[in-house]
Amino acid sequence: QVQLVESGGGLVQPGGALRLSCAASVSSFRTYVMGWYRQAPGKQRELVARITSGYNTNYADSVKGRFTISRDNAKNTVYLQMNYLKPEDTAVYYCNKWPSWSAYWGQGTQVTVSS
């Protein structure tokens, strides 16, 4: 059984910052490529960033240079530091492995960027 619990979202003004956390209850967490995804209203869920077991990272072009993904394998936790937030970053943010477990999505955390 896999459980993913996201937290850290909220309302922030454009240009602001948030740090999201995702606690994963899954064995062998350190072996998985973990990712942050987001889904904006009326849009498909998209991959925002991912991090390998060896700490290599990849980002969507839309967030490159603004977002940083990291992980703490001792805590089974993955983070997303989001800086210089824009209104178009507004979405529900989820974590999952990459490629994702289709059956194991958490509740997500809402990020709203608005003045």
VEXKOLNU-282183 format. One record per residue: residue in one letter; x, y, z of N, C-alpha, C, O in turn. Coordinates in steps of 0.2 Angstrom, whole numbers, padded with zeros to 4 digits, always signed. Example, Ala and Ser with C-alpha at 12.3 -4.5 7.8 and 13.67 -1.06 7.14 Angstrom:
a+0066-0028+0039+0062-0022+0039+0066-0016+0039+0071-0017+0042/s+0064-0011+0035+0068-0005+0036+0064+0000+0039+0067+0006+0040/
This chain:
q+0004-0006+0000+0000+0000+0000+0004+0006+0000+0009+0006+0004/v+0003+0011-0004+0006+0017-0005+0002+0023-0002-0004+0023-0004/q+0005+0027+0002+0001+0033+0004+0006+0039+0003+0011+0039+0005/l+0003+0044+0000+0006+0051-0002+0003+0056+0001-0003+0057+0000/v+0006+0060+0005+0002+0066+0009+0006+0072+0007+0012+0073+0009/e+0003+0077+0003+0006+0083+0001+0004+0089+0006-0002+0088+0009/s+0008+0093+0007+0006+0099+0012+0011+0105+0010+0015+0105+0006/g+0009+0111+0012+0013+0117+0011+0010+0122+0006+0012+0127+0006/g+0004+0120+0003+0001+0125-0001-0002+0131+0002-0002+0131+0008/g-0005+0136-0002-0008+0141+0001-0009+0147-0004-0008+0146-0010/l-0011+0153-0001-0012+0158-0006-0006+0163-0005-0004+0165+0000/v-0003+0165-0011+0003+0169-0011+0002+0174-0016-0001+0173-0021/q+0005+0180-0015+0005+0185-0020+0010+0183-0026+0015+0180-0025/p+0009+0186-0032+0014+0185-0037+0021+0187-0035+0022+0193-0032/g+0026+0183-0037+0033+0185-0034+0035+0182-0028+0040+0182-0026/g+0030+0179-0024+0031+0176-0018+0034+0168-0019+0035+0166-0024/a+0034+0165-0013+0037+0159-0013+0033+0154-0008+0030+0156-0003/l+0034+0148-0009+0031+0142-0005+0035+0136-0006+0039+0135-0010/r+0035+0132+0000+0039+0126+0000+0034+0120+0001+0030+0120+0006/l+0033+0116-0004+0029+0110-0003+0032+0104+0000+0038+0103-0002/s+0029+0100+0003+0032+0094+0006+0027+0088+0004+0021+0089+0004/c+0030+0082+0003+0026+0076+0002+0029+0070+0006+0035+0068+0005/a+0026+0068+0010+0028+0062+0014+0025+0056+0011+0019+0055+0010/a+0029+0051+0010+0027+0045+0006+0028+0039+0011+0034+0038+0013/s+0023+0035+0012+0024+0029+0015+0024+0023+0010+0019+0021+0008/v+0030+0022+0009+0031+0017+0004+0038+0014+0005+0043+0017+0006/s+0039+0007+0004+0045+0004+0005+0050+0006-0001+0047+0007-0006/s+0056+0006+0000+0061+0007-0005+0060+0014-0008+0061+0015-0014/f+0058+0019-0004+0057+0025-0007+0063+0028-0011+0062+0031-0016/r+0069+0026-0008+0075+0029-0011+0076+0027-0018+0080+0030-0021/t+0073+0021-0020+0075+0019-0026+0070+0022-0032+0072+0021-0038/y+0065+0026-0030+0061+0028-0035+0063+0035-0037+0065+0039-0034/v+0061+0036-0044+0061+0043-0046+0055+0046-0044+0049+0044-0045/m+0055+0052-0040+0049+0055-0037+0048+0062-0041+0053+0065-0044/g+0042+0063-0042+0040+0069-0046+0035+0073-0042+0031+0071-0038/w+0035+0080-0044+0029+0084-0042+0025+0085-0049+0028+0087-0054/y+0019+0085-0048+0014+0086-0054+0009+0092-0052+0008+0093-0046/r+0006+0095-0056+0001+0100-0055-0005+0099-0060-0004+0097-0065/q-0011+0101-0057-0017+0101-0062-0021+0108-0060-0023+0109-0055/a-0021+0112-0066-0025+0118-0065-0032+0117-0068-0033+0112-0071/p-0036+0121-0066-0043+0120-0068-0044+0119-0075-0042+0124-0079/g-0048+0114-0077-0049+0113-0084-0043+0111-0088-0043+0110-0095/k-0037+0109-0085-0031+0107-0089-0030+0100-0086-0032+0097-0081/q-0025+0096-0090-0023+0090-0088-0017+0090-0083-0014+0096-0083/r-0017+0085-0079-0011+0085-0075-0005+0085-0078-0004+0081-0083/e+0000+0089-0076+0007+0089-0079+0012+0088-0074+0012+0090-0068/l+0018+0085-0077+0024+0084-0073+0028+0091-0072+0029+0094-0077/v+0029+0093-0066+0033+0099-0065+0040+0098-0064+0044+0102-0067/a+0042+0093-0060+0049+0092-0059+0050+0085-0056+0045+0082-0054/r+0055+0082-0057+0057+0075-0055+0064+0075-0052+0068+0079-0054/i+0065+0070-0048+0072+0069-0045+0073+0062-0045+0069+0058-0042/t+0079+0060-0047+0081+0053-0047+0083+0050-0040+0084+0054-0036/s+0085+0044-0040+0088+0041-0033+0095+0044-0033+0097+0044-0027/g+0098+0046-0038+0104+0049-0038+0104+0057-0037+0110+0060-0038/y+0098+0059-0036+0098+0067-0035+0098+0071-0041+0099+0077-0041/n+0098+0068-0047+0098+0071-0053+0091+0074-0054+0086+0071-0052/t+0090+0080-0057+0084+0084-0057+0082+0086-0064+0086+0087-0068/n+0075+0086-0066+0073+0089-0072+0067+0093-0071+0063+0092-0066/y+0066+0098-0075+0060+0103-0074+0057+0104-0080+0060+0104-0086/a+0050+0106-0079+0046+0108-0085+0049+0115-0087+0051+0119-0082/d+0049+0117-0093+0052+0123-0095+0048+0129-0092+0052+0134-0090/s+0042+0128-0090+0038+0134-0087+0041+0135-0080+0039+0141-0077/v+0044+0131-0077+0046+0132-0070+0054+0132-0069+0056+0133-0064/k+0057+0131-0074+0065+0130-0074+0067+0137-0071+0066+0142-0074/g+0072+0137-0067+0075+0143-0064+0071+0146-0058+0074+0150-0055/r+0065+0143-0057+0061+0146-0052+0059+0141-0046+0059+0142-0040/f+0059+0134-0048+0057+0129-0044+0063+0124-0043+0067+0124-0047/t+0063+0122-0037+0069+0117-0035+0066+0111-0031+0062+0112-0026/i+0067+0105-0034+0065+0099-0031+0070+0096-0027+0076+0096-0029/s+0069+0093-0021+0074+0090-0017+0071+0084-0014+0064+0083-0014/r+0075+0080-0011+0072+0074-0007+0076+0072-0001+0082+0074-0001/d+0073+0069+0004+0076+0067+0010+0074+0060+0011+0069+0058+0013/n+0079+0055+0009+0077+0048+0009+0076+0045+0016+0073+0041+0017/a+0080+0049+0021+0079+0046+0028+0072+0048+0030+0070+0044+0035/k+0069+0053+0028+0062+0054+0030+0057+0052+0025+0051+0054+0026/n+0059+0049+0019+0054+0047+0014+0050+0053+0012+0044+0053+0011/t+0053+0059+0011+0050+0065+0009+0053+0068+0003+0059+0068+0002/v+0049+0071-0001+0051+0075-0007+0048+0082-0006+0043+0083-0004/y+0052+0087-0008+0050+0094-0007+0050+0098-0014+0053+0096-0019/l+0047+0103-0014+0047+0108-0020+0047+0115-0017+0042+0117-0015/q+0053+0118-0018+0053+0125-0017+0051+0129-0023+0054+0128-0028/m+0046+0133-0022+0044+0137-0027+0045+0144-0026+0042+0147-0021/n+0049+0148-0030+0050+0155-0030+0048+0159-0036+0046+0156-0041/y+0047+0165-0035+0045+0169-0040+0038+0167-0043+0038+0166-0050/l+0034+0165-0039+0028+0162-0041+0024+0167-0046+0024+0173-0045/k+0020+0164-0051+0016+0168-0055+0009+0165-0055+0008+0160-0053/p+0004+0169-0057-0003+0167-0057-0004+0161-0061-0008+0157-0059/e+0000+0159-0066-0001+0153-0070+0002+0147-0066+0001+0141-0069/d+0005+0148-0060+0007+0142-0056+0001+0140-0052+0002+0135-0049/t-0005+0143-0052-0010+0141-0048-0013+0134-0050-0014+0133-0056/a-0013+0130-0046-0015+0123-0047-0015+0119-0041-0013+0121-0035/v-0018+0113-0041-0017+0108-0036-0011+0104-0037-0010+0102-0043/y-0006+0104-0032+0000+0101-0033+0000+0094-0030-0002+0093-0024/y+0003+0089-0033+0003+0082-0031+0010+0079-0032+0014+0081-0036/c+0012+0074-0027+0018+0071-0029+0016+0063-0030+0011+0061-0028/n+0021+0060-0034+0020+0053-0036+0027+0051-0038+0031+0055-0039/k+0027+0045-0039+0034+0043-0043+0033+0045-0050+0028+0046-0052/w+0039+0044-0054+0038+0045-0061+0041+0039-0064+0047+0036-0062/p+0038+0035-0069+0031+0036-0071+0026+0035-0064+0028+0032-0060/s+0020+0038-0065+0016+0038-0059+0013+0032-0057+0011+0028-0062/w+0011+0031-0051+0007+0025-0049+0000+0028-0051-0002+0033-0048/s-0004+0025-0055-0010+0027-0057-0015+0026-0051-0020+0030-0051/a-0014+0022-0047-0019+0020-0041-0018+0024-0035-0022+0024-0030/y-0012+0028-0035-0010+0030-0028-0009+0038-0029-0003+0040-0029/w-0014+0042-0029-0013+0049-0029-0015+0052-0022-0021+0049-0020/g-0012+0056-0020-0014+0059-0013-0019+0064-0015-0022+0065-0020/q-0021+0068-0009-0026+0073-0010-0024+0080-0013-0028+0084-0015/g-0017+0080-0014-0014+0086-0017-0014+0092-0012-0018+0092-0006/t-0011+0097-0014-0011+0104-0010-0012+0109-0015-0009+0110-0020/q-0017+0114-0013-0019+0119-0017-0014+0125-0017-0012+0127-0011/v-0011+0127-0022-0007+0133-0023-0011+0138-0027-0013+0137-0033/t-0012+0144-0024-0015+0150-0027-0011+0156-0027-0009+0158-0022/v-0010+0158-0033-0005+0164-0034-0010+0170-0036-0012+0170-0042/s-0011+0175-0032-0015+0180-0034-0014+0186-0029-0012+0185-0024/s-0015+0192-0032-0014+0198-0028-0021+0200-0026-0021+0205-0022/
